[in-house]
Amino acid sequence: MAREVVLLPGDGIGPEVCAAARRAVDATGVGVRWVLFEAGVESAARQGSTLPDDAVNAVRQAGAALKGPMGALAGGATPPTVELRRRLDLHAAVRPVLSLPGVATRYEDVDLVFVRDTSEGQYTGLEHRVTPGMAQSIKVTTDLASMRLARFAFSLARSQGRRRVTVAHKAALLKLTDGLFLECVRHVARSFPELLLEEMDADTLCLQLVRDPTRHDVILAQNLHGRMLAHLGAGLVGGAGVVPGANVGDGCAVFEPLHGTAPDLAGRGVANPTAMMRCAVLLLRHLGERDAAEKLDTALLSVLRAGRVRTPDVGGHATTQEFTDAVVAVIGAG
């Protein structure tokens, strides 16, 4: 029986890379029934909302979605991606950063997973003007969210056979907020004695990642630090165009690439679908479709390793269509 998955193509290059990923998934022969919903800034004028209720309800019911990047409206409105996370309580963002064959970078054998909170920290949107010329943003840290995120990160590390969890913080300066987060992580770590907990100032961690990213494994952080660290990590392996991601909650997961809408590339047919295809691999694994996930992952890596078909962002001249054709051909030949 086909498993229902919601498809949210989004804005900019989103529809192009989503179509590529969908085609690659379908080529594996897996039983997925796609349910398409428009959402994002570009569809707001037609629907009156960047994130219609029926789209949110469909994701909640299906429990899984493949989502393209979405832009943000001017004027301080909540971006649809942030709103989707809040409404579905997708509290953990997971960003696997992996060296890929055929993608030339300064580093080899990078294999990191960034886990960050998406429910609080500086991203709660609690901002206001204090007086003319002065604004304030309130950082929120709770033991509930911190413990939940830490348990998720340590459980992920255990399930993947990893050895170490590095928690990034600024507890020396932010003694109450980051201090509480760090206390919660320490408490959870006691239940995972086989994993090494490493505590590190976020600034120092940035320096270490640039010097030698291979010494780290799972990196755990609150929202702001985690977002910046994950983007730094992407730069180690070829950029945001090759890094996938998952937003995970209880009973629901939305898979999206690290990259944005790239409006300068939209409609030109040259967007790199690698990150979105890798999101599709994560989606298939989440659904328990491991054979299909392996087919797609193997085909994607094979095309990258061969190096004959590359999009411009990684030194080639291929179109999105040509890259997708190559991946689908390898799946069909497998």
C-alpha positions in Angstrom: 0.0 0.0 0.0 1.4 3.4 -1.1 2.6 5.7 1.7 1.2 9.3 1.5 3.9 12.0 1.5 3.1 15.7 1.2 5.1 17.7 -1.4 5.6 21.4 -0.8 7.7 22.8 -3.7 8.0 26.3 -2.3 9.6 29.3 -3.9 12.5 30.1 -6.3 14.3 27.0 -7.4 12.2 24.9 -5.0 9.8 23.6 -7.7 12.7 22.6 -9.9 14.7 20.7 -7.4 11.5 19.1 -5.8 10.5 17.8 -9.3 14.0 16.3 -9.7 13.8 14.6 -6.3 10.3 13.3 -6.9 11.3 11.9 -10.2 14.3 10.1 -8.6 12.2 8.7 -5.8 9.6 7.4 -8.3 12.3 5.8 -10.4 13.2 3.5 -7.4 9.7 1.9 -7.7 8.9 2.7 -4.1 5.2 3.0 -3.1 4.9 6.7 -2.4 1.7 8.7 -3.2 2.6 12.4 -3.5 0.1 15.0 -2.3 0.9 18.4 -3.7 0.2 21.6 -1.9 1.2 25.2 -2.8 2.8 27.1 0.0 5.3 30.0 0.2 5.6 33.6 -0.8 5.0 33.1 -4.5 1.7 31.4 -3.9 0.4 33.8 -1.2 -1.2 36.2 -3.7 -3.3 33.3 -5.2 -4.2 31.7 -1.8 -4.2 34.6 0.6 -1.6 32.8 2.8 2.0 31.6 2.6 1.0 28.5 4.6 -2.6 27.4 4.1 -4.3 25.4 6.9 -5.0 22.5 4.6 -1.3 22.1 3.8 -0.4 22.0 7.5 -3.1 19.6 8.3 -2.1 17.3 5.4 1.5 17.2 6.7 0.2 16.5 10.2 -1.9 13.6 8.9 0.7 12.1 6.6 3.5 12.5 9.1 6.0 13.2 6.4 6.7 15.9 3.8 9.3 16.8 1.2 9.6 20.6 1.2 11.4 23.1 -1.0 12.9 26.3 0.2 10.5 29.2 0.9 11.0 32.9 1.0 9.8 35.5 3.5 7.3 38.3 3.1 8.5 41.8 3.8 7.3 43.7 6.8 8.3 41.3 9.6 5.8 38.5 8.9 6.7 35.1 10.1 8.4 33.1 7.3 6.3 30.1 6.3 9.2 27.7 7.1 9.3 29.0 10.7 5.5 28.9 10.9 5.4 25.3 9.7 7.9 24.2 12.4 5.9 26.0 15.1 2.5 24.7 14.1 3.8 21.1 13.8 6.1 21.4 16.8 9.1 20.3 14.7 11.6 21.0 17.5 14.8 19.5 16.2 16.6 20.4 13.0 19.0 17.8 11.7 21.7 18.7 9.1 24.0 15.9 8.0 27.2 17.2 6.5 29.1 14.6 4.5 32.0 14.7 2.1 30.7 13.7 -1.3 32.7 12.0 -4.1 33.4 14.3 -7.1 32.8 17.5 -5.1 36.2 19.1 -4.6 36.8 20.8 -1.2 39.7 21.4 1.1 38.7 18.5 3.3 38.1 14.8 3.0 36.2 12.3 5.1 33.9 14.9 6.8 31.0 13.2 8.4 29.1 15.5 10.8 25.6 15.8 12.0 24.4 19.1 13.4 21.3 19.0 15.7 19.8 22.3 16.7 16.7 23.5 18.5 14.0 25.3 16.4 11.5 26.0 19.2 13.1 28.8 21.3 16.4 30.7 21.8 16.6 33.9 19.8 14.1 32.5 17.2 11.0 32.9 19.3 10.4 36.3 17.7 10.0 38.1 21.0 11.3 41.5 19.9 10.2 45.0 20.6 11.3 48.6 20.5 12.4 49.9 23.9 12.8 53.5 22.9 13.5 55.3 19.7 16.9 54.0 18.6 16.8 50.9 20.9 15.4 47.4 20.2 15.4 44.3 22.3 15.3 40.6 21.5 14.5 38.1 24.2 16.3 34.8 24.3 14.1 32.0 25.8 15.6 28.8 27.2 13.6 26.2 29.0 14.6 22.9 30.6 11.7 21.2 28.8 13.0 22.1 25.3 16.6 21.7 26.2 16.1 18.2 27.7 14.0 17.1 24.7 16.6 18.3 22.2 19.5 16.7 24.1 17.6 13.3 24.3 17.0 13.5 20.6 20.6 14.3 19.8 22.1 11.5 22.0 19.5 9.0 20.7 20.4 9.9 17.1 24.2 9.5 17.9 23.5 6.1 19.5 21.3 4.8 16.7 24.0 5.8 14.1 26.9 4.2 16.0 28.6 7.5 16.6 31.1 8.2 19.4 30.9 11.8 20.5 28.4 14.7 21.1 29.9 18.2 21.1 27.6 20.8 22.7 28.2 24.3 21.5 27.4 27.1 24.0 28.3 30.5 25.4 27.7 29.7 29.0 30.6 31.7 30.3 28.8 34.8 29.2 25.2 33.8 29.0 25.2 32.1 32.4 21.5 31.7 32.9 20.2 30.8 29.4 23.2 28.9 27.9 24.0 27.7 31.4 20.6 26.1 31.8 20.9 24.5 28.3 24.3 23.1 29.3 23.0 21.7 32.6 20.2 19.9 30.7 22.7 18.4 28.2 24.9 17.1 31.0 21.9 15.5 32.7 20.8 13.7 29.6 24.4 12.6 28.8 24.5 10.5 32.0 21.9 8.1 30.3 24.3 7.5 27.4 27.6 6.4 29.0 28.9 5.0 25.8 29.0 8.5 24.2 31.6 11.1 25.0 30.2 14.5 25.9 32.4 17.4 24.8 31.5 20.9 25.9 32.9 23.7 23.7 32.5 27.5 23.4 30.7 28.1 20.0 33.5 30.4 18.9 36.2 27.8 19.6 34.1 25.2 17.8 34.0 27.3 14.7 37.8 27.5 14.7 38.2 23.8 15.3 35.8 22.9 12.5 37.9 25.0 10.0 41.1 23.5 11.3 40.0 19.8 11.4 36.4 18.9 10.9 37.1 15.2 11.1 37.6 15.3 14.9 34.0 16.0 15.5 30.9 13.8 15.2 27.5 15.0 16.4 27.2 18.8 17.2 24.4 19.9 19.4 23.4 23.6 19.8 20.6 26.0 20.4 18.9 27.7 17.5 21.2 30.6 16.5 24.5 29.0 17.2 23.3 25.8 15.5 22.2 27.5 12.4 25.5 29.3 11.9 27.5 26.2 12.7 25.5 24.1 10.2 26.1 26.6 7.4 29.8 26.6 8.3 29.7 22.9 8.0 28.1 23.1 4.6 31.1 25.2 3.5 33.4 22.3 4.3 31.8 19.9 1.9 30.8 22.0 -1.1 28.1 24.4 0.0 24.4 24.5 0.9 23.5 23.0 -2.5 24.7 19.6 -1.4 23.5 19.5 2.2 20.1 18.0 3.2 18.1 18.5 6.4 15.2 17.3 8.4 12.9 19.0 10.8 11.6 16.5 13.3 8.9 16.4 15.9 6.9 13.8 17.7 5.2 11.7 14.9 6.0 14.2 12.1 9.1 15.1 10.0 9.6 17.6 7.2 12.7 17.2 4.9 14.2 20.2 3.3 17.6 21.3 1.8 19.9 23.7 3.6 19.9 26.1 0.7 17.5 28.9 0.1 15.3 30.0 -2.8 18.2 31.3 -5.0 15.9 33.7 -7.0 18.9 34.5 -9.3 18.8 30.8 -10.5 15.1 30.3 -10.6 13.7 29.3 -14.0 17.1 28.9 -15.6 17.2 25.1 -15.2 20.7 25.0 -13.6 19.9 24.5 -9.9 21.7 21.6 -8.2 19.2 19.0 -7.0 21.7 17.1 -4.9 20.6 18.5 -1.6 16.9 17.8 -2.3 17.7 14.3 -3.6 19.6 13.7 -0.4 16.6 14.9 1.5 14.6 12.3 -0.4 17.0 9.7 0.8 16.5 10.8 4.4 12.7 10.7 3.8 12.8 7.2 2.5 14.8 6.0 5.5 12.4 7.7 7.8 9.5 5.8 6.1 11.4 2.6 6.5 11.9 2.2 2.8 15.6 1.3 3.1 16.0 -0.5 -0.2 14.6 2.5 -2.1 16.8 4.9 -0.1 19.9 2.8 -0.9 19.0 2.8 -4.6 18.7 6.5 -4.7 21.7 7.2 -2.5 23.9 4.8 -4.5 22.8 6.3 -7.8 23.4 9.9 -6.7 26.9 9.2 -5.3 27.7 7.3 -8.5 26.9 10.3 -10.7 28.8 12.6 -8.4 31.8 10.2 -8.4 31.9 9.9 -12.2 32.0 13.7 -12.4 30.8 13.8 -16.1 27.5 15.4 -15.2 27.8 18.4 -12.8 25.8 21.5 -12.3 27.6 24.9 -12.5 27.8 25.4 -8.7 30.2 22.4 -8.4 32.2 23.2 -11.5 30.2 21.7 -14.3 27.8 22.8 -17.1 24.9 20.4 -16.7 21.3 21.4 -16.3 19.1 20.3 -13.5 17.3 18.0 -16.0 20.5 16.5 -17.3 21.7 15.8 -13.8 18.4 14.2 -12.9 18.4 12.1 -16.1 21.8 10.7 -15.1 20.7 9.7 -11.6 17.5 8.1 -12.9 19.5 6.2 -15.6 21.8 4.7 -12.9 18.7 3.7 -10.8 17.2 2.1 -13.8 20.4 0.2 -14.6 20.8 -1.1 -11.1 
